[in-house]
């Protein structure tokens, strides 16, 4: 189980927030107010007030959180981790996965009176310390999962697929995901390889180490994006997976001989 409660209420009152992370668990996510946009490198998945969806595990995601006018950003997240799902599958009669399994990383769900009652009960529990009790939290997880499966039996094939990622082609995967700032071992896992095998295959495919290729590929894209006056240097470094602005500026100047801010000014100056 999680060290923290697997049920969390996020609330932000001020400016919008953005970032990225590796989604390790399947997450039932309810948008209470404001908007949350998830982006997997290919497609944006927006959710506004009242939206209910399942965010699938083993995914790389960027997120953009925006409060409403005069209202906070507020979102409820219920995490079903792999250990919990495996235990559930042993204790409950989970039907065979006879449905075609969708590949979508985010699946919109419809609400019904039972699910609405469940979610409202979670919000009531959140007003107390009850969900800090692991036994109580797990009981609410089981209730929620049973309701999901009752209303969406096709998700059996999604939630109870315990296979590890299979070995896939490196070039296509890395071109789609180089903008995510995650550790190399996470890239290795998502491509179905051990860390050692990933580094070996990567060297054969790209002729350089993963870390060096990631830096070069991000810098090449930054060079292109800096030609767009609508984007700031701060926007670009965050979108491309650099650790921070100073790291990006140093790497860009090392490769191109000029700081990114000076390069962008020179590109868009009237004399140019």
N, C-alpha and C positions, 0 to 999 in steps of 0.2 A: 504494500500500500504506500501512498504518498506520505512523506513526513508531514506535509501540511494537509489540510482537508481537501479531498478531491472535488469539493463543491465550493466555488468561489464567486463572489459578487465583486465586480470591478466598477469603480465609480470615479469619474474625473469631472471637475467642475470648470476647469479653465480651458486653455488652448488645446487644439488637436494634438494627438500623439501619433507617432509612427515608429515602426521598427520591424524586426524580422525575428523569426525563431523556427526551430525544428519542432514540429508537432509530434510528440511522442505517443500521445494517447488519442483514442477516439473521444470526441468532445461533443456533448449536446449543448448547444449555445442558443440562448434566448436574448434577443435585443430588447431591452426595456425602454431605453430612450437614447437619442442620438443615432449615429450610424457607424457601422464597422465594415470596412472593405478589406477583404482578403485577396491576395494576389499571389499566384503560384508560379509566376514567370511567363505564363501563357495567357491567362484569363483572370479578370477581376470578378470577385464574387461579393456583391454588396448586400448589406442587410440593414434594414431600418426598423423603427419601433414596431414591436410585435413579431418580428421575424424569428422563426425557429428553424434550426438546421443542425445537421451532423457534420462535423469537421473530422476528416479521417486521419488516422495515425500514419506515421512514417512519411510526412510531407514537409517540404520546405515552403514557408509562407512569409510574405510581407504583409503587414497590417497597417491600416490607417483608421484611427479612431477620432470621431468628430462629435462634440457635444451639440445639442440643439440650442436654439436661441432661448435663453432664460431657463434652460434645463441642462442637467449634467449628461455626460456620457455614462450609461449604465448598462452592464451586460452580465448575465448569469451564465457561468460555465460549469458543466458537470462532466468530470473526467472519468472515463472507463479505461483503466490501464489494462495491459495485457494479462497480468496475473489475475486480476479480478475477472476478466472475461473467460479465462481458462477454467477457473474455479466454478464460475457460473455454468459453463458448458457441461461440467461433470455432475453438477447437482440438479440441473433442470433438464427436462426433455427437449433439447434444442433440435428442431426439425432439420433434416438434411438440406443442404444448400442446393436446391434444385433450380433456383432462379439464376438468370444471367447476372453476373456481377458487374456493376457499373464501375468505371474507372474515374469518375468525377471525384475530385478531392473534397468537394463541399456538396452536400445533398440537402436541399430544402425539404422541410417536413411540414405537414399540415397539422394544425391543432384540433383537438376535440375536447368535449367536456371533461373526460377523465384526465387527459394530459394537462389541461388548464388547471384542474384541481390539484394535480401533483405539483406543478410548477409554483402555484400559489402557496402550497404547503412548504415548499423549499424556501420561498421568500419569507414566510412567517418564521421558519426555523432560523433563518439568517439574522433575525432580530434578537436572537438569544445566542447562547454559547453551545447549544445542543449539538451542532454538527462538528464541534471539536472532539466529541466522543467518537472514536473510530467505529464502534459498534452501531451507533445511530447513523453515522454517515454511510456505512456499508448497507444498512437496511434501506436507506433512501436511494442508494445506487441501484439496488436490486429492484425496487419498485419502479424506478424510472426505466430501467432496461426492459422489464416485462411489458410496460406500457408501449415502449417503442416497438417491440417485436409484435405485439398484438395489433397495432395500427399499421405497421410497415413490415410484414413478414419477409419481404424481399431483402431486407437488410440483414437477414441471417447470413447470407453469403458474404456480406461485407464485414460484419462484426466478428464472425467466428472463423475467418480465414486466418489461420495462425502460421501460414508459411512465411519464411523469410524472403526478402527481396531476391529475385532471381538475377543471374548475371546478365547484364545488358551492355550495349555498346557505349563506350566511354565518350566518344566525340559528341554524339548527339546529346547525351545527358549533360555533359559539361557545358556545352554551348547554351543549353536551356537554363542552367542553374548556376553559372559562375557568379552571378550577381548576389548570391546569398553568402553572407559572412558566417560560415559554419566551419567546424574543424575538419581536417582532412579525413579523420576516421569516420565521420558522419557521411561524407561523400562515398567513402569506400563501402560502408554498410548499404547505402541506398542503391549502389550499383551491383550488389550481390557479391562483394569480395571482402576478403580479409584486408587489413591495412597493408601488409606486405605484398599481397597479390595486386592490390590497387596501384601501389607505387611502381611495381614492376611493369604492369600492363600500361600504365600511364606513360612511363618512359619510352616504351616501345611505340605507343600511338603518337605521342607528341614530341618526343625527342628531348624532353626536359622534365624536371620534377613538377609535381602538382602545384606546389607553392609558387614556383617561378612562373609557370604558365598562367595561374590565376592572376598574379600581379600584372603580367604583360597584357593579358586579355582585357582586364579592367581598365588599364591605362589606354589601350587602343580605343576602347569605347568612350572613355572620358574625353579623349582628343576629339572625337566626332561630336560628342554632345556639347563641348565647349564652343562649338561653332554656332550653337543655337542660343541667341541672346535671351530667350525667355527663361532659361534654366540658370540658376546661380551655382557657384562652385560648391556651396553647402548642399544643395539639392543633389548634385551629381555624385559627390563622394558617398553620400548615404545610399543612393539608389544602386551603386555599383559594389557595395559590400566592403568598402575600406573601413579599417578600425576607427579612424578618426580623421579630422581635417588635416592635422599636422602630418600624419602618416601619408595621406594622399598627396599633399603638397610636396613632401620630400621625394616620394617615389616619382611623381610627375616631372619634377625639376631634374632629377637624376637621369631620366630617360630622354626628355626633350630639351633640357638645357634652360628652361624658363619656368617660373612658378605659374600654376594654372590661372591665378587671377590676372597676372600680367599677360599671359597668352590670350585669355579671353578679351581683355581690353584691346590688345593689338589687333585681334581679328575684327573687332566691331568698331574700331576707331574710324572717323571720317576719312583720314588719310589712306587707310587700307581699302 
